[in-house]
Amino acid sequence: MSNAKRIPVFPERVSVWRDLWRGLRRNKLAMFGLGVIVFLVLVAIFAPLIASYDEAVGFYPDEILKPPSFEHLMGTDDLGRDVFARVVWGSRVSVEVGVVAVGIGIVIGLFMGAISGYRGGVADSLIMRTADIFFAFPYLLGAIAIMTILGPGIINVFIAIGILEWAYFARLFRGCILSVKENDYVEAARAIGAGDVRILLHHIFPNAIAPVIVYAAMSVGIAIITEAALSFLGIGVQPPQPSWGSMLADSRPFMATAPWMMYFPGLTILMTVLGFVLVADGLRNVLDPRLRGLL
């Protein structure tokens, strides 16, 4: 009996997510961005263990406008609140906005985009003309208008950003479906009697979702900036709940005397958004076949 190793007839099944991870690992900037995102999420999750919530929302007359020190790593603000504690607890708002608000946009957008791209006809025209209404206004102005109607508050921030995001996801997913649904494997699935839902979930969706993943990563950064802008204007997250945008607004009268009130939340917003941009760019390089050879 031969001792030669048997060669498998079928090749080993390759995971798409494993390929995605391998591609990202080759991109140092994308890995740096991913590290920033993971750090942000961990800080948000373990905020109660990192900083006291009372120091972030209380009033301490004896601690007003103290510069950074070992006692207060990022100094204190005009109410004696610890800036480090406020930055830590403000990360929770950013993570919630990224998950909830963008999640709302993705769910609505993919559903509408699937109907529009796959069904076509009157449904396509109605959905796309509705999306055009949202595209007619600048993103931030649209968010301000919706918040003016709904009123301030973190829940309304989720709704406002989700309402704005769905149109972008719908149009993007619709375009992807239109480029995929006429392929031979879709026609073959339809010929053997596969239903519309099965065709969408098993044949079209896996081959049309790559651009949506890239834009979703980018959208989280956009949502964080939008929330910060709304809170800066006073129509987003309301005091005493910490928010990076409201911290920037509070720092305006003290830019000359207590610049640390502005530097630390501003730098945190910059690094967080940069992290999502770098990850989105890395995902684009991995998922776009035309750029895959450049990694």
Contacts in CASP RR format, 6 or more apart in sequence:
PFRMAT RR
TARGET T0000
AUTHOR 0000-0000-0000
METHOD contacts of the structure
MODEL  1
MSNAKRIPVFPERVSVWRDLWRGLRRNKLAMFGLGVIVFLVLVAIFAPLI
ASYDEAVGFYPDEILKPPSFEHLMGTDDLGRDVFARVVWGSRVSVEVGVV
AVGIGIVIGLFMGAISGYRGGVADSLIMRTADIFFAFPYLLGAIAIMTIL
GPGIINVFIAIGILEWAYFARLFRGCILSVKENDYVEAARAIGAGDVRIL
LHHIFPNAIAPVIVYAAMSVGIAIITEAALSFLGIGVQPPQPSWGSMLAD
SRPFMATAPWMMYFPGLTILMTVLGFVLVADGLRNVLDPRLRGLL
16 206 0 8 1.000
19 286 0 8 1.000
20 283 0 8 1.000
20 286 0 8 1.000
20 287 0 8 1.000
23 285 0 8 1.000
23 286 0 8 1.000
23 295 0 8 1.000
24 30 0 8 1.000
24 31 0 8 1.000
24 34 0 8 1.000
24 279 0 8 1.000
24 282 0 8 1.000
24 283 0 8 1.000
24 286 0 8 1.000
25 31 0 8 1.000
26 295 0 8 1.000
27 282 0 8 1.000
27 285 0 8 1.000
27 286 0 8 1.000
27 295 0 8 1.000
29 278 0 8 1.000
29 281 0 8 1.000
29 282 0 8 1.000
30 278 0 8 1.000
30 279 0 8 1.000
30 281 0 8 1.000
30 282 0 8 1.000
30 283 0 8 1.000
30 285 0 8 1.000
32 275 0 8 1.000
32 278 0 8 1.000
33 274 0 8 1.000
33 275 0 8 1.000
33 276 0 8 1.000
33 278 0 8 1.000
33 279 0 8 1.000
34 275 0 8 1.000
34 278 0 8 1.000
34 279 0 8 1.000
35 275 0 8 1.000
36 271 0 8 1.000
36 272 0 8 1.000
36 274 0 8 1.000
36 275 0 8 1.000
36 278 0 8 1.000
37 272 0 8 1.000
37 275 0 8 1.000
37 276 0 8 1.000
37 279 0 8 1.000
40 91 0 8 1.000
40 94 0 8 1.000
40 95 0 8 1.000
40 272 0 8 1.000
41 95 0 8 1.000
43 50 0 8 1.000
43 88 0 8 1.000
43 91 0 8 1.000
44 90 0 8 1.000
44 91 0 8 1.000
44 92 0 8 1.000
44 94 0 8 1.000
44 95 0 8 1.000
47 53 0 8 1.000
47 88 0 8 1.000
47 89 0 8 1.000
47 91 0 8 1.000
47 92 0 8 1.000
50 88 0 8 1.000
51 82 0 8 1.000
51 84 0 8 1.000
51 85 0 8 1.000
51 88 0 8 1.000
51 89 0 8 1.000
52 82 0 8 1.000
52 85 0 8 1.000
53 85 0 8 1.000
53 89 0 8 1.000
55 81 0 8 1.000
55 82 0 8 1.000
55 85 0 8 1.000
56 81 0 8 1.000
56 82 0 8 1.000
56 85 0 8 1.000
56 86 0 8 1.000
56 88 0 8 1.000
56 89 0 8 1.000
56 242 0 8 1.000
57 81 0 8 1.000
57 240 0 8 1.000
57 241 0 8 1.000
57 242 0 8 1.000
58 79 0 8 1.000
58 80 0 8 1.000
58 81 0 8 1.000
58 240 0 8 1.000
59 79 0 8 1.000
59 80 0 8 1.000
59 81 0 8 1.000
60 76 0 8 1.000
60 79 0 8 1.000
60 80 0 8 1.000
60 81 0 8 1.000
61 80 0 8 1.000
63 72 0 8 1.000
63 76 0 8 1.000
63 80 0 8 1.000
63 81 0 8 1.000
63 82 0 8 1.000
64 76 0 8 1.000
64 77 0 8 1.000
64 78 0 8 1.000
64 79 0 8 1.000
64 80 0 8 1.000
65 76 0 8 1.000
65 77 0 8 1.000
65 78 0 8 1.000
65 80 0 8 1.000
65 254 0 8 1.000
65 257 0 8 1.000
65 258 0 8 1.000
66 72 0 8 1.000
66 75 0 8 1.000
66 76 0 8 1.000
66 80 0 8 1.000
67 75 0 8 1.000
67 258 0 8 1.000
67 260 0 8 1.000
68 74 0 8 1.000
68 75 0 8 1.000
68 260 0 8 1.000
69 75 0 8 1.000
72 82 0 8 1.000
72 83 0 8 1.000
72 84 0 8 1.000
73 84 0 8 1.000
74 82 0 8 1.000
74 83 0 8 1.000
74 84 0 8 1.000
74 87 0 8 1.000
74 260 0 8 1.000
74 264 0 8 1.000
75 82 0 8 1.000
75 83 0 8 1.000
75 84 0 8 1.000
75 260 0 8 1.000
76 82 0 8 1.000
76 83 0 8 1.000
77 83 0 8 1.000
77 86 0 8 1.000
77 247 0 8 1.000
77 250 0 8 1.000
77 251 0 8 1.000
77 254 0 8 1.000
77 258 0 8 1.000
77 261 0 8 1.000
78 250 0 8 1.000
78 253 0 8 1.000
78 254 0 8 1.000
78 258 0 8 1.000
78 261 0 8 1.000
83 247 0 8 1.000
83 260 0 8 1.000
83 261 0 8 1.000
83 264 0 8 1.000
83 265 0 8 1.000
84 264 0 8 1.000
85 242 0 8 1.000
86 242 0 8 1.000
86 247 0 8 1.000
86 265 0 8 1.000
87 242 0 8 1.000
87 244 0 8 1.000
87 247 0 8 1.000
87 264 0 8 1.000
87 265 0 8 1.000
87 268 0 8 1.000
89 241 0 8 1.000
89 242 0 8 1.000
90 242 0 8 1.000
90 243 0 8 1.000
90 244 0 8 1.000
91 268 0 8 1.000
93 154 0 8 1.000
93 227 0 8 1.000
93 237 0 8 1.000
93 241 0 8 1.000
93 242 0 8 1.000
93 243 0 8 1.000
93 244 0 8 1.000
94 224 0 8 1.000
94 227 0 8 1.000
94 244 0 8 1.000
94 272 0 8 1.000
96 154 0 8 1.000
96 158 0 8 1.000
97 157 0 8 1.000
97 158 0 8 1.000
97 161 0 8 1.000
97 223 0 8 1.000
97 224 0 8 1.000
97 226 0 8 1.000
97 227 0 8 1.000
98 220 0 8 1.000
98 221 0 8 1.000
98 223 0 8 1.000
98 224 0 8 1.000
100 158 0 8 1.000
101 157 0 8 1.000
101 158 0 8 1.000
101 159 0 8 1.000
101 160 0 8 1.000
101 161 0 8 1.000
101 162 0 8 1.000
101 165 0 8 1.000
101 223 0 8 1.000
101 227 0 8 1.000
102 161 0 8 1.000
102 162 0 8 1.000
102 165 0 8 1.000
102 216 0 8 1.000
102 219 0 8 1.000
102 220 0 8 1.000
102 223 0 8 1.000
103 162 0 8 1.000
103 165 0 8 1.000
104 158 0 8 1.000
104 159 0 8 1.000
104 161 0 8 1.000
104 162 0 8 1.000
104 163 0 8 1.000
104 165 0 8 1.000
104 166 0 8 1.000
105 161 0 8 1.000
105 162 0 8 1.000
105 163 0 8 1.000
105 165 0 8 1.000
105 166 0 8 1.000
105 169 0 8 1.000
106 165 0 8 1.000
106 169 0 8 1.000
106 212 0 8 1.000
106 216 0 8 1.000
108 162 0 8 1.000
108 166 0 8 1.000
108 169 0 8 1.000
108 170 0 8 1.000
109 165 0 8 1.000
109 166 0 8 1.000
109 167 0 8 1.000
109 169 0 8 1.000
109 170 0 8 1.000
109 173 0 8 1.000
110 169 0 8 1.000
110 170 0 8 1.000
110 173 0 8 1.000
110 212 0 8 1.000
112 127 0 8 1.000
112 131 0 8 1.000
112 166 0 8 1.000
112 170 0 8 1.000
113 127 0 8 1.000
113 169 0 8 1.000
113 170 0 8 1.000
113 171 0 8 1.000
113 173 0 8 1.000
113 174 0 8 1.000
113 177 0 8 1.000
114 173 0 8 1.000
114 177 0 8 1.000
114 200 0 8 1.000
114 205 0 8 1.000
115 123 0 8 1.000
115 124 0 8 1.000
115 127 0 8 1.000
116 123 0 8 1.000
116 124 0 8 1.000
116 127 0 8 1.000
116 128 0 8 1.000
116 170 0 8 1.000
116 174 0 8 1.000
117 124 0 8 1.000
117 173 0 8 1.000
117 174 0 8 1.000
117 175 0 8 1.000
117 177 0 8 1.000
117 178 0 8 1.000
117 181 0 8 1.000
118 177 0 8 1.000
118 181 0 8 1.000
118 196 0 8 1.000
118 200 0 8 1.000
118 204 0 8 1.000
124 174 0 8 1.000
127 170 0 8 1.000
127 174 0 8 1.000
128 170 0 8 1.000
128 171 0 8 1.000
128 174 0 8 1.000
130 167 0 8 1.000
131 167 0 8 1.000
131 170 0 8 1.000
131 171 0 8 1.000
134 142 0 8 1.000
134 163 0 8 1.000
134 164 0 8 1.000
134 166 0 8 1.000
134 167 0 8 1.000
135 167 0 8 1.000
137 145 0 8 1.000
139 164 0 8 1.000
139 222 0 8 1.000
139 226 0 8 1.000
140 226 0 8 1.000
140 229 0 8 1.000
142 160 0 8 1.000
142 164 0 8 1.000
143 160 0 8 1.000
143 161 0 8 1.000
143 164 0 8 1.000
143 226 0 8 1.000
143 229 0 8 1.000
143 230 0 8 1.000
144 230 0 8 1.000
144 233 0 8 1.000
144 235 0 8 1.000
146 156 0 8 1.000
146 159 0 8 1.000
146 160 0 8 1.000
146 163 0 8 1.000
146 164 0 8 1.000
147 156 0 8 1.000
147 157 0 8 1.000
147 160 0 8 1.000
147 230 0 8 1.000
147 235 0 8 1.000
147 236 0 8 1.000
148 235 0 8 1.000
150 156 0 8 1.000
150 159 0 8 1.000
150 160 0 8 1.000
151 235 0 8 1.000
152 234 0 8 1.000
152 235 0 8 1.000
152 236 0 8 1.000
152 237 0 8 1.000
152 238 0 8 1.000
153 236 0 8 1.000
153 237 0 8 1.000
153 238 0 8 1.000
154 236 0 8 1.000
154 237 0 8 1.000
154 238 0 8 1.000
154 241 0 8 1.000
156 236 0 8 1.000
157 227 0 8 1.000
157 230 0 8 1.000
157 236 0 8 1.000
157 237 0 8 1.000
160 230 0 8 1.000
161 223 0 8 1.000
161 226 0 8 1.000
161 227 0 8 1.000
165 219 0 8 1.000
165 223 0 8 1.000
168 215 0 8 1.000
168 219 0 8 1.000
169 212 0 8 1.000
169 215 0 8 1.000
169 216 0 8 1.000
169 219 0 8 1.000
172 211 0 8 1.000
172 212 0 8 1.000
172 215 0 8 1.000
173 208 0 8 1.000
173 209 0 8 1.000
173 212 0 8 1.000
175 208 0 8 1.000
176 208 0 8 1.000
176 209 0 8 1.000
176 210 0 8 1.000
176 211 0 8 1.000
176 212 0 8 1.000
177 204 0 8 1.000
177 208 0 8 1.000
179 208 0 8 1.000
180 186 0 8 1.000
180 204 0 8 1.000
180 207 0 8 1.000
180 208 0 8 1.000
181 204 0 8 1.000
183 207 0 8 1.000
185 203 0 8 1.000
186 199 0 8 1.000
186 203 0 8 1.000
186 204 0 8 1.000
189 198 0 8 1.000
189 199 0 8 1.000
189 202 0 8 1.000
189 203 0 8 1.000
190 199 0 8 1.000
194 202 0 8 1.000
194 203 0 8 1.000
210 287 0 8 1.000
210 288 0 8 1.000
211 287 0 8 1.000
213 283 0 8 1.000
213 287 0 8 1.000
214 280 0 8 1.000
214 283 0 8 1.000
214 284 0 8 1.000
214 287 0 8 1.000
215 280 0 8 1.000
217 276 0 8 1.000
217 279 0 8 1.000
217 280 0 8 1.000
217 283 0 8 1.000
218 276 0 8 1.000
218 277 0 8 1.000
218 280 0 8 1.000
220 276 0 8 1.000
221 272 0 8 1.000
221 273 0 8 1.000
221 276 0 8 1.000
221 277 0 8 1.000
224 269 0 8 1.000
224 272 0 8 1.000
224 273 0 8 1.000
224 276 0 8 1.000
225 269 0 8 1.000
225 273 0 8 1.000
227 236 0 8 1.000
227 237 0 8 1.000
227 243 0 8 1.000
227 245 0 8 1.000
228 243 0 8 1.000
228 244 0 8 1.000
228 245 0 8 1.000
228 248 0 8 1.000
228 269 0 8 1.000
229 245 0 8 1.000
230 236 0 8 1.000
230 237 0 8 1.000
231 237 0 8 1.000
231 243 0 8 1.000
231 244 0 8 1.000
231 245 0 8 1.000
231 246 0 8 1.000
231 249 0 8 1.000
232 245 0 8 1.000
232 246 0 8 1.000
232 248 0 8 1.000
232 249 0 8 1.000
233 249 0 8 1.000
234 246 0 8 1.000
234 249 0 8 1.000
236 243 0 8 1.000
236 246 0 8 1.000
237 243 0 8 1.000
237 245 0 8 1.000
237 246 0 8 1.000
239 246 0 8 1.000
244 265 0 8 1.000
244 266 0 8 1.000
244 268 0 8 1.000
244 269 0 8 1.000
245 265 0 8 1.000
245 269 0 8 1.000
247 261 0 8 1.000
247 265 0 8 1.000
248 262 0 8 1.000
248 265 0 8 1.000
248 266 0 8 1.000
248 269 0 8 1.000
250 261 0 8 1.000
251 258 0 8 1.000
251 259 0 8 1.000
251 261 0 8 1.000
251 262 0 8 1.000
251 265 0 8 1.000
252 262 0 8 1.000
254 261 0 8 1.000
254 262 0 8 1.000
255 261 0 8 1.000
255 262 0 8 1.000
284 291 0 8 1.000
285 291 0 8 1.000
285 292 0 8 1.000
285 294 0 8 1.000
285 295 0 8 1.000
286 292 0 8 1.000
286 295 0 8 1.000
END
